[in-house]
Amino acid sequence: MQLHANLEPIAGLIGTWQGTGHGEYPTISSFDYTEELTFENIGKPFLAYRQRTWSPEGSPLHTETGFLRLPATESIEFILAQPTGQTELAEGDLEFTGSGLTITLVSRVDNSATAKHVEQTRRTYVLDGDRLAVEFAMAAVGVPLTHHLSSRLNRTSAGGRRRPD
């Protein structure tokens, strides 16, 4: 499928990524998890996204889905929905490095009436060849913006093209 021209700078994200992560937050016990991310080219000016995590025993923990858009060369948008009752509209910056890119996004969060209250999130994705580092911070349940998750992922499916040199 033809990649939309707007997405060329982030083509290196396309594919499936898997690895492990660690979570912590002031209101919960620390935990480890397995993570899988997929960025998919669907022929439109955005990438489809899906994220899933599991406990070390294999029980499902979290999932989210959305779309990653690149409306301008150095700005980026991530629109996300979570079954826990939140939607995120995240906007941020794209920085190119020698072997990849760094994406940093800060979101506005809407919560359903029954969801735990999340005020804001910050996501950082660092792509370096076939490795993807993910950092996630959130302001939730009365706690200011605080580190929550870190994962280190490896590409398991090369469903896309890398950024041209």
N, CA, C and O atoms as a DFTB+ gen file, in Angstrom:
660 C
 N C O
     1  1       0.848      -1.172       0.000
     2  2       0.000       0.000       0.000
     3  2       0.897       1.239       0.000
     4  3       1.889       1.300       0.726
     5  1       0.542       2.198      -0.805
     6  2       1.324       3.430      -0.922
     7  2       1.281       4.214       0.389
     8  3       0.215       4.397       0.977
     9  1       2.439       4.672       0.838
    10  2       2.530       5.494       2.037
    11  2       2.234       6.940       1.668
    12  3       2.834       7.475       0.736
    13  1       1.319       7.577       2.387
    14  2       1.008       8.985       2.143
    15  2       2.273       9.813       2.350
    16  3       3.029       9.569       3.290
    17  1       2.502      10.783       1.483
    18  2       3.731      11.592       1.516
    19  2       3.957      12.271       2.862
    20  3       5.105      12.425       3.280
    21  1       2.889      12.683       3.555
    22  2       3.040      13.345       4.863
    23  2       3.719      12.443       5.887
    24  3       4.320      12.932       6.844
    25  1       3.627      11.122       5.690
    26  2       4.119      10.178       6.687
    27  2       5.558       9.730       6.462
    28  3       6.106       9.002       7.290
    29  1       6.178      10.142       5.372
    30  2       7.563       9.731       5.097
    31  2       8.491       9.938       6.296
    32  3       9.293       9.051       6.588
    33  1       8.417      11.081       7.008
    34  2       9.350      11.286       8.126
    35  2       9.194      10.279       9.272
    36  3      10.138      10.068      10.033
    37  1       8.020       9.658       9.406
    38  2       7.806       8.712      10.511
    39  2       7.608       7.281      10.014
    40  3       7.127       6.427      10.759
    41  1       7.974       7.016       8.767
    42  2       7.796       5.683       8.182
    43  2       8.534       4.610       8.972
    44  3       8.118       3.452       8.967
    45  1       9.613       4.969       9.646
    46  2      10.374       4.004      10.434
    47  2       9.606       3.405      11.591
    48  3      10.010       2.375      12.129
    49  1       8.500       4.030      11.989
    50  2       7.677       3.488      13.073
    51  2       6.801       2.327      12.615
    52  3       6.376       1.510      13.432
    53  1       6.531       2.251      11.324
    54  2       5.576       1.269      10.823
    55  2       6.074      -0.147      11.103
    56  3       7.214      -0.495      10.798
    57  1       5.199      -0.945      11.684
    58  2       5.520      -2.329      12.004
    59  2       5.030      -2.678      13.392
    60  3       4.295      -1.915      14.020
    61  1       5.447      -3.842      13.862
    62  2       5.085      -4.318      15.196
    63  2       6.328      -4.338      16.062
    64  3       7.405      -4.745      15.627
    65  1       6.155      -3.888      17.301
    66  2       7.245      -3.752      18.269
    67  2       6.872      -4.527      19.523
    68  3       5.731      -4.451      19.979
    69  1       7.821      -5.274      20.090
    70  2       7.550      -6.028      21.315
    71  2       8.730      -5.919      22.267
    72  3       9.880      -5.779      21.851
    73  1       8.417      -5.988      23.550
    74  2       9.468      -5.956      24.559
    75  2       8.874      -5.944      25.950
    76  3       7.725      -6.331      26.162
    77  1       9.678      -5.492      26.889
    78  2       9.248      -5.474      28.287
    79  2       9.277      -4.059      28.829
    80  3       9.943      -3.172      28.295
    81  1       8.528      -3.880      29.914
    82  2       8.461      -2.575      30.540
    83  2       8.312      -2.683      32.044
    84  3       8.126      -3.761      32.609
    85  1       8.402      -1.524      32.666
    86  2       8.255      -1.420      34.120
    87  2       7.359      -0.225      34.412
    88  3       7.499       0.836      33.804
    89  1       6.427      -0.416      35.361
    90  2       5.516       0.645      35.745
    91  2       5.605       0.952      37.218
    92  3       5.882       0.082      38.043
    93  1       5.361       2.218      37.532
    94  2       5.326       2.675      38.923
    95  2       4.490       3.950      38.970
    96  3       4.368       4.663      37.973
    97  1       3.925       4.224      40.117
    98  2       3.152       5.448      40.334
    99  2       2.939       5.551      41.840
   100  3       2.855       4.527      42.518
   101  1       2.850       6.755      42.372
   102  2       2.738       6.891      43.832
   103  2       1.546       6.170      44.465
   104  3       1.587       5.845      45.652
   105  1       0.492       5.915      43.698
   106  2      -0.720       5.318      44.266
   107  2      -0.830       3.806      44.066
   108  3      -1.824       3.205      44.474
   109  1       0.183       3.178      43.440
   110  2       0.115       1.734      43.164
   111  2       1.465       1.069      43.439
   112  3       2.479       1.746      43.605
   113  1       1.464      -0.262      43.486
   114  2       2.706      -1.029      43.597
   115  2       3.382      -1.090      42.229
   116  3       2.709      -1.121      41.199
   117  1       4.707      -1.109      42.223
   118  2       5.463      -1.237      40.975
   119  2       5.160      -2.580      40.318
   120  3       4.789      -3.539      40.994
   121  1       5.320      -2.644      38.998
   122  2       5.009      -3.871      38.262
   123  2       5.823      -3.936      36.976
   124  3       6.289      -2.916      36.468
   125  1       5.985      -5.144      36.463
   126  2       6.625      -5.381      35.173
   127  2       5.561      -5.848      34.191
   128  3       4.510      -6.345      34.595
   129  1       5.836      -5.690      32.902
   130  2       4.866      -6.084      31.892
   131  2       5.555      -6.359      30.562
   132  3       6.699      -5.964      30.340
   133  1       4.833      -7.042      29.687
   134  2       5.217      -7.250      28.296
   135  2       4.351      -6.331      27.455
   136  3       3.164      -6.166      27.739
   137  1       4.933      -5.726      26.418
   138  2       4.199      -4.750      25.608
   139  2       4.329      -5.073      24.131
   140  3       5.359      -5.567      23.671
   141  1       3.264      -4.785      23.400
   142  2       3.281      -4.877      21.942
   143  2       2.634      -3.621      21.378
   144  3       1.518      -3.267      21.758
   145  1       3.334      -2.948      20.472
   146  2       2.813      -1.779      19.760
   147  2       2.776      -2.098      18.279
   148  3       3.660      -2.783      17.764
   149  1       1.765      -1.609      17.597
   150  2       1.708      -1.727      16.144
   151  2       1.353      -0.373      15.555
   152  3       0.364       0.247      15.946
   153  1       2.167       0.079      14.611
   154  2       1.870       1.250      13.793
   155  2       1.650       0.726      12.381
   156  3       2.524       0.066      11.818
   157  1       0.479       1.020      11.805
   158  2       0.110       0.435      10.521
   159  2      -0.206       1.510       9.489
   160  3      -0.939       2.459       9.766
   161  1       0.358       1.348       8.295
   162  2       0.028       2.208       7.167
   163  2      -1.299       1.730       6.587
   164  3      -1.423       0.575       6.180
   165  1      -2.290       2.619       6.551
   166  2      -3.590       2.250       5.986
   167  2      -3.917       3.085       4.750
   168  3      -5.071       3.163       4.327
   169  1      -2.875       3.713       4.171
   170  2      -3.057       4.456       2.932
   171  2      -3.648       5.841       3.093
   172  3      -3.982       6.488       2.100
   173  1      -3.781       6.303       4.303
   174  2      -4.324       7.635       4.600
   175  2      -3.208       8.489       5.200
   176  3      -2.122       7.968       5.453
   177  1      -3.437       9.788       5.437
   178  2      -2.370      10.638       5.984
   179  2      -2.200      10.497       7.501
   180  3      -1.933      11.477       8.196
   181  1      -2.356       9.274       8.004
   182  2      -2.128       8.972       9.418
   183  2      -1.822       7.485       9.534
   184  3      -2.171       6.697       8.655
   185  1      -1.170       7.113      10.624
   186  2      -0.907       5.705      10.915
   187  2      -1.920       5.215      11.937
   188  3      -2.224       5.929      12.892
   189  1      -2.443       4.017      11.753
   190  2      -3.283       3.379      12.767
   191  2      -2.354       2.811      13.838
   192  3      -1.252       2.352      13.535
   193  1      -2.808       2.846      15.094
   194  2      -1.975       2.449      16.231
   195  2      -2.770       1.535      17.151
   196  3      -3.963       1.737      17.377
   197  1      -2.078       0.516      17.680
   198  2      -2.669      -0.333      18.712
   199  2      -1.575      -0.706      19.696
   200  3      -0.456      -1.042      19.307
   201  1      -1.915      -0.643      20.982
   202  2      -0.976      -1.004      22.044
   203  2      -1.672      -1.973      22.980
   204  3      -2.844      -1.800      23.316
   205  1      -0.922      -3.019      23.409
   206  2      -1.438      -3.984      24.378
   207  2      -0.321      -4.337      25.348
   208  3       0.853      -4.367      24.977
   209  1      -0.701      -4.606      26.606
   210  2       0.274      -5.060      27.597
   211  2      -0.289      -6.255      28.355
   212  3      -1.500      -6.446      28.463
   213  1       0.667      -7.070      28.888
   214  2       0.318      -8.255      29.655
   215  2       1.197      -8.329      30.889
   216  3       2.317      -7.819      30.896
   217  1       0.688      -8.963      31.926
   218  2       1.486      -9.239      33.122
   219  2       2.527     -10.303      32.785
   220  3       2.412     -10.956      31.748
   221  1       3.549     -10.496      33.641
   222  2       4.523     -11.569      33.402
   223  2       3.870     -12.955      33.314
   224  3       4.430     -13.862      32.698
   225  1       2.695     -13.123      33.924
   226  2       1.974     -14.401      33.869
   227  2       1.103     -14.527      32.615
   228  3       0.524     -15.587      32.378
   229  1       1.003     -13.471      31.815
   230  2       0.234     -13.519      30.581
   231  2      -1.161     -12.945      30.656
   232  3      -1.895     -13.003      29.669
   233  1      -1.558     -12.386      31.801
   234  2      -2.888     -11.780      31.920
   235  2      -2.894     -10.409      31.243
   236  3      -1.932      -9.654      31.385
   237  1      -3.968     -10.072      30.505
   238  2      -4.028      -8.760      29.865
   239  2      -4.071      -7.643      30.905
   240  3      -4.742      -7.767      31.930
   241  1      -3.349      -6.546      30.634
   242  2      -3.331      -5.402      31.542
   243  2      -3.997      -4.174      30.928
   244  3      -4.961      -3.653      31.489
   245  1      -3.504      -3.708      29.794
   246  2      -3.972      -2.442      29.222
   247  2      -4.008      -2.569      27.709
   248  3      -3.259      -3.348      27.119
   249  1      -4.876      -1.804      27.097
   250  2      -4.902      -1.689      25.644
   251  2      -5.371      -0.288      25.288
   252  3      -6.122       0.339      26.034
   253  1      -4.921       0.187      24.148
   254  2      -5.389       1.469      23.630
   255  2      -5.233       1.445      22.120
   256  3      -4.452       0.668      21.571
   257  1      -5.979       2.296      21.471
   258  2      -5.943       2.353      20.017
   259  2      -6.062       3.800      19.577
   260  3      -6.571       4.642      20.319
   261  1      -5.595       4.089      18.375
   262  2      -5.681       5.464      17.917
   263  2      -5.020       5.681      16.577
   264  3      -4.829       4.759      15.784
   265  1      -4.672       6.955      16.350
   266  2      -4.108       7.376      15.075
   267  2      -3.005       8.393      15.324
   268  3      -3.153       9.299      16.145
   269  1      -1.899       8.234      14.608
   270  2      -0.765       9.149      14.684
   271  2      -0.738       9.956      13.394
   272  3      -0.659       9.400      12.299
   273  1      -0.804      11.289      13.541
   274  2      -0.870      12.195      12.388
   275  2       0.338      13.112      12.381
   276  3       0.845      13.502      13.433
   277  1       0.788      13.449      11.194
   278  2       1.906      14.371      11.023
   279  2       1.448      15.497      10.100
   280  3       1.747      15.477       8.906
   281  1       0.714      16.493      10.651
   282  2       0.164      17.547       9.805
   283  2       1.210      18.551       9.319
   284  3       0.984      19.236       8.321
   285  1       2.342      18.650      10.002
   286  2       3.422      19.559       9.609
   287  2       4.741      18.848       9.875
   288  3       4.782      17.872      10.625
   289  1       5.798      19.320       9.276
   290  2       7.086      18.631       9.331
   291  2       7.589      18.378      10.740
   292  3       8.137      17.307      11.001
   293  1       7.424      19.318      11.655
   294  2       7.988      19.138      12.989
   295  2       6.945      19.126      14.096
   296  3       7.296      19.223      15.272
   297  1       5.666      19.009      13.740
   298  2       4.636      18.841      14.766
   299  2       3.899      17.539      14.480
   300  3       3.812      17.090      13.337
   301  1       3.375      16.947      15.544
   302  2       2.755      15.633      15.411
   303  2       1.560      15.551      16.357
   304  3       1.551      16.195      17.406
   305  1       0.557      14.762      15.989
   306  2      -0.648      14.596      16.799
   307  2      -0.937      13.113      16.979
   308  3      -0.745      12.309      16.066
   309  1      -1.402      12.767      18.175
   310  2      -1.753      11.384      18.504
   311  2      -3.148      11.422      19.114
   312  3      -3.353      12.056      20.149
   313  1      -4.098      10.757      18.489
   314  2      -5.469      10.698      18.971
   315  2      -5.696       9.270      19.467
   316  3      -5.557       8.314      18.704
   317  1      -6.051       9.126      20.765
   318  2      -6.095       7.812      21.404
   319  2      -7.404       7.586      22.153
   320  3      -8.005       8.528      22.669
   321  1      -7.835       6.335      22.205
   322  2      -8.989       5.931      23.015
   323  2      -8.594       4.721      23.848
   324  3      -7.874       3.835      23.387
   325  1      -9.083       4.702      25.095
   326  2      -8.779       3.614      26.020
   327  2     -10.079       3.076      26.606
   328  3     -10.979       3.857      26.915
   329  1     -10.198       1.755      26.766
   330  2     -11.424       1.184      27.303
   331  2     -11.639       1.496      28.778
   332  3     -12.692       1.175      29.328
   333  1     -10.658       2.118      29.425
   334  2     -10.801       2.518      30.826
   335  2     -11.577       3.823      30.967
   336  3     -11.794       4.298      32.082
   337  1     -12.002       4.411      29.832
   338  2     -12.854       5.590      29.887
   339  2     -12.165       6.897      29.562
   340  3     -12.709       7.961      29.857
   341  1     -10.989       6.854      28.967
   342  2     -10.285       8.078      28.608
   343  2     -10.091       8.178      27.092
   344  3      -9.942       7.177      26.392
   345  1     -10.099       9.414      26.621
   346  2      -9.605       9.723      25.283
   347  2      -8.531      10.783      25.452
   348  3      -8.616      11.644      26.329
   349  1      -7.521      10.706      24.597
   350  2      -6.416      11.661      24.657
   351  2      -6.243      12.328      23.304
   352  3      -6.293      11.669      22.265
   353  1      -6.041      13.634      23.322
   354  2      -5.605      14.378      22.149
   355  2      -4.228      14.908      22.504
   356  3      -4.095      15.873      23.257
   357  1      -3.208      14.268      21.956
   358  2      -1.825      14.607      22.294
   359  2      -1.188      15.331      21.119
   360  3      -1.354      14.939      19.964
   361  1      -0.460      16.390      21.431
   362  2       0.241      17.153      20.406
   363  2       1.673      17.354      20.852
   364  3       1.957      17.462      22.045
   365  1       2.572      17.401      19.885
   366  2       3.959      17.558      20.275
   367  2       4.889      17.793      19.121
   368  3       4.505      18.270      18.053
   369  1       6.151      17.433      19.380
   370  2       7.235      17.734      18.458
   371  2       7.909      16.464      17.975
   372  3       7.876      15.420      18.626
   373  1       8.515      16.594      16.823
   374  2       9.254      15.529      16.173
   375  2      10.669      16.036      15.955
   376  3      10.874      17.095      15.361
   377  1      11.643      15.275      16.438
   378  2      13.049      15.663      16.279
   379  2      13.795      14.506      15.628
   380  3      13.723      13.370      16.096
   381  1      14.509      14.800      14.548
   382  2      15.262      13.766      13.846
   383  2      16.649      13.648      14.443
   384  3      17.304      14.646      14.743
   385  1      17.088      12.395      14.613
   386  2      18.427      12.109      15.117
   387  2      19.186      11.380      14.015
   388  3      18.622      11.090      12.960
   389  1      20.442      11.086      14.249
   390  2      21.244      10.425      13.228
   391  2      20.667       9.110      12.743
   392  3      20.692       8.834      11.544
   393  1      20.149       8.296      13.647
   394  2      19.658       6.974      13.258
   395  2      18.166       6.791      13.504
   396  3      17.668       5.666      13.454
   397  1      17.454       7.863      13.764
   398  2      16.029       7.706      14.029
   399  2      15.346       9.018      14.319
   400  3      15.593      10.027      13.659
   401  1      14.477       8.991      15.322
   402  2      13.723      10.188      15.671
   403  2      13.237      10.102      17.104
   404  3      13.182       9.029      17.705
   405  1      12.884      11.273      17.637
   406  2      12.283      11.374      18.966
   407  2      10.966      12.122      18.828
   408  3      10.907      13.189      18.216
   409  1       9.919      11.559      19.395
   410  2       8.594      12.182      19.411
   411  2       8.231      12.433      20.866
   412  3       8.287      11.520      21.691
   413  1       7.859      13.670      21.183
   414  2       7.398      14.017      22.528
   415  2       6.023      14.649      22.397
   416  3       5.843      15.605      21.643
   417  1       5.052      14.116      23.130
   418  2       3.661      14.564      23.036
   419  2       3.090      14.814      24.424
   420  3       3.358      14.059      25.358
   421  1       2.304      15.877      24.555
   422  2       1.573      16.172      25.786
   423  2       0.097      16.206      25.425
   424  3      -0.285      16.772      24.401
   425  1      -0.737      15.596      26.272
   426  2      -2.145      15.443      25.915
   427  2      -3.092      16.227      26.808
   428  3      -2.778      16.630      27.928
   429  1      -4.269      16.412      26.234
   430  2      -5.458      16.792      26.988
   431  2      -6.279      15.513      27.080
   432  3      -6.411      14.789      26.092
   433  1      -6.828      15.229      28.248
   434  2      -7.544      13.971      28.462
   435  2      -8.998      14.271      28.806
   436  3      -9.287      15.135      29.633
   437  1      -9.903      13.551      28.164
   438  2     -11.314      13.556      28.554
   439  2     -11.603      12.216      29.212
   440  3     -11.168      11.168      28.734
   441  1     -12.341      12.262      30.315
   442  2     -12.666      11.070      31.095
   443  2     -14.171      10.832      31.081
   444  3     -14.950      11.783      31.138
   445  1     -14.582       9.572      31.007
   446  2     -16.001       9.258      31.146
   447  2     -16.409       9.469      32.606
   448  3     -15.556       9.636      33.478
   449  1     -17.701       9.458      32.859
   450  2     -18.209       9.710      34.212
   451  2     -17.730       8.667      35.217
   452  3     -17.630       8.968      36.406
   453  1     -17.434       7.449      34.768
   454  2     -17.044       6.381      35.693
   455  2     -15.543       6.071      35.689
   456  3     -15.091       5.195      36.426
   457  1     -14.781       6.775      34.876
   458  2     -13.336       6.503      34.770
   459  2     -12.566       7.158      35.912
   460  3     -13.001       8.165      36.471
   461  1     -11.403       6.568      36.254
   462  2     -10.482       7.259      37.160
   463  2     -10.046       8.535      36.461
   464  3      -9.820       8.540      35.251
   465  1      -9.928       9.618      37.222
   466  2      -9.654      10.916      36.614
   467  2      -8.175      11.054      36.239
   468  3      -7.295      11.020      37.099
   469  1      -7.926      11.208      34.944
   470  2      -6.592      11.492      34.411
   471  2      -6.645      12.894      33.824
   472  3      -7.501      13.187      32.989
   473  1      -5.733      13.762      34.255
   474  2      -5.737      15.149      33.784
   475  2      -4.880      15.356      32.544
   476  3      -5.260      16.096      31.637
   477  1      -3.719      14.699      32.504
   478  2      -2.759      14.972      31.441
   479  2      -1.811      13.781      31.307
   480  3      -1.579      13.046      32.267
   481  1      -1.269      13.603      30.103
   482  2      -0.218      12.606      29.896
   483  2       0.915      13.231      29.095
   484  3       0.735      14.226      28.392
   485  1       2.083      12.618      29.222
   486  2       3.233      12.978      28.378
   487  2       3.841      11.668      27.885
   488  3       4.159      10.780      28.676
   489  1       3.995      11.562      26.577
   490  2       4.545      10.363      25.951
   491  2       5.802      10.742      25.185
   492  3       5.845      11.769      24.508
   493  1       6.826       9.898      25.300
   494  2       8.047      10.080      24.521
   495  2       8.383       8.757      23.847
   496  3       8.438       7.711      24.492
   497  1       8.604       8.822      22.544
   498  2       8.998       7.664      21.746
   499  2      10.345       7.983      21.116
   500  3      10.485       8.992      20.424
   501  1      11.337       7.130      21.350
   502  2      12.666       7.319      20.770
   503  2      12.951       6.124      19.867
   504  3      13.140       5.001      20.335
   505  1      12.979       6.392      18.562
   506  2      13.250       5.363      17.566
   507  2      14.728       5.402      17.205
   508  3      15.261       6.447      16.833
   509  1      15.384       4.251      17.319
   510  2      16.795       4.122      16.961
   511  2      16.950       2.810      16.198
   512  3      17.140       1.751      16.797
   513  1      16.866       2.890      14.877
   514  2      16.929       1.680      14.056
   515  2      15.745       0.778      14.331
   516  3      14.597       1.174      14.134
   517  1      16.024      -0.444      14.790
   518  2      14.964      -1.409      15.096
   519  2      14.656      -1.479      16.582
   520  3      14.142      -2.487      17.068
   521  1      14.968      -0.410      17.302
   522  2      14.657      -0.314      18.737
   523  2      13.782       0.911      18.976
   524  3      13.964       1.962      18.361
   525  1      12.828       0.742      19.887
   526  2      11.915       1.823      20.242
   527  2      11.819       1.892      21.758
   528  3      11.420       0.925      22.408
   529  1      12.188       3.039      22.317
   530  2      12.068       3.274      23.758
   531  2      10.834       4.134      23.988
   532  3      10.618       5.124      23.289
   533  1      10.027       3.754      24.971
   534  2       8.781       4.463      25.264
   535  2       8.790       4.887      26.727
   536  3       9.069       4.082      27.615
   537  1       8.480       6.164      26.970
   538  2       8.340       6.706      28.326
   539  2       6.958       7.339      28.422
   540  3       6.503       7.995      27.485
   541  1       6.293       7.142      29.558
   542  2       4.938       7.658      29.745
   543  2       4.820       8.245      31.145
   544  3       5.172       7.600      32.133
   545  1       4.322       9.475      31.221
   546  2       4.048      10.132      32.503
   547  2       2.587      10.550      32.501
   548  3       2.000      10.783      31.443
   549  1       1.995      10.645      33.703
   550  2       0.609      11.110      33.772
   551  2       0.356      11.892      35.050
   552  3       1.017      11.705      36.072
   553  1      -0.623      12.768      34.949
   554  2      -1.190      13.455      36.109
   555  2      -2.568      12.833      36.301
   556  3      -3.436      12.954      35.437
   557  1      -2.765      12.164      37.443
   558  2      -4.020      11.438      37.661
   559  2      -4.327      11.341      39.143
   560  3      -3.429      11.409      39.983
   561  1      -5.587      11.184      39.451
   562  2      -6.113      10.974      40.805
   563  2      -5.409      11.858      41.840
   564  3      -5.031      11.392      42.915
   565  1      -5.239      13.137      41.500
   566  2      -4.653      14.100      42.428
   567  2      -3.138      14.158      42.449
   568  3      -2.577      14.969      43.186
   569  1      -2.454      13.334      41.672
   570  2      -0.987      13.335      41.611
   571  2      -0.563      14.171      40.401
   572  3      -1.079      13.954      39.305
   573  1       0.371      15.129      40.572
   574  2       0.829      15.921      39.426
   575  2       1.568      15.045      38.405
   576  3       1.856      13.880      38.678
   577  1       1.870      15.603      37.245
   578  2       2.532      14.868      36.172
   579  2       3.771      14.153      36.703
   580  3       4.727      14.792      37.144
   581  1       3.745      12.813      36.655
   582  2       4.757      11.953      37.268
   583  2       5.045      10.774      36.346
   584  3       4.143      10.255      35.689
   585  1       6.309      10.354      36.304
   586  2       6.685       9.177      35.515
   587  2       5.823       7.977      35.927
   588  3       5.580       7.752      37.112
   589  1       5.366       7.210      34.926
   590  2       4.539       6.030      35.191
   591  2       5.086       4.762      34.518
   592  3       5.166       3.717      35.164
   593  1       5.461       4.834      33.235
   594  2       5.847       3.635      32.496
   595  2       7.105       3.854      31.664
   596  3       7.334       4.945      31.141
   597  1       7.917       2.807      31.548
   598  2       9.075       2.777      30.643
   599  2       9.110       1.417      29.982
   600  3       8.963       0.395      30.652
   601  1       9.302       1.393      28.674
   602  2       9.467       0.108      27.991
   603  2      10.532       0.226      26.912
   604  3      10.785       1.302      26.371
   605  1      11.147      -0.913      26.616
   606  2      12.160      -1.018      25.572
   607  2      11.689      -2.113      24.625
   608  3      11.548      -3.273      25.011
   609  1      11.449      -1.722      23.379
   610  2      10.838      -2.618      22.410
   611  2      11.760      -2.849      21.220
   612  3      12.576      -1.994      20.876
   613  1      11.621      -4.004      20.604
   614  2      12.348      -4.345      19.386
   615  2      11.350      -4.603      18.275
   616  3      10.257      -5.120      18.506
   617  1      11.745      -4.232      17.063
   618  2      10.876      -4.468      15.916
   619  2      10.781      -5.975      15.674
   620  3      11.800      -6.656      15.566
   621  1       9.556      -6.490      15.590
   622  2       9.353      -7.910      15.306
   623  2       8.741      -8.128      13.935
   624  3       8.773      -9.240      13.407
   625  1       8.188      -7.077      13.359
   626  2       7.619      -7.138      12.016
   627  2       7.973      -5.843      11.321
   628  3       7.597      -4.767      11.786
   629  1       8.683      -5.930      10.224
   630  2       9.111      -4.733       9.494
   631  2       8.049      -4.358       8.480
   632  3       8.269      -4.439       7.271
   633  1       6.907      -3.949       8.978
   634  2       5.789      -3.626       8.107
   635  2       5.904      -2.290       7.419
   636  3       4.896      -1.755       6.957
   637  1       7.090      -1.732       7.333
   638  2       7.175      -0.419       6.717
   639  2       8.551      -0.081       6.226
   640  3       9.471      -0.898       6.226
   641  1       8.655       1.158       5.805
   642  2       9.903       1.670       5.264
   643  2      10.533       2.612       6.261
   644  3       9.841       3.318       6.995
   645  1      11.824       2.615       6.280
   646  2      12.543       3.553       7.137
   647  2      12.594       4.918       6.475
   648  3      12.411       5.047       5.264
   649  1      12.846       5.928       7.284
   650  2      12.973       7.297       6.790
   651  2      14.130       7.367       5.803
   652  3      15.215       6.868       6.101
   653  1      13.927       7.979       4.627
   654  2      15.027       8.080       3.667
   655  2      16.127       8.992       4.199
   656  3      15.855       9.947       4.927
   657  1      17.379       8.689       3.827
   658  2      18.516       9.519       4.267
   659  2      18.579      10.817       3.496
   660  3      19.469      11.633       3.735
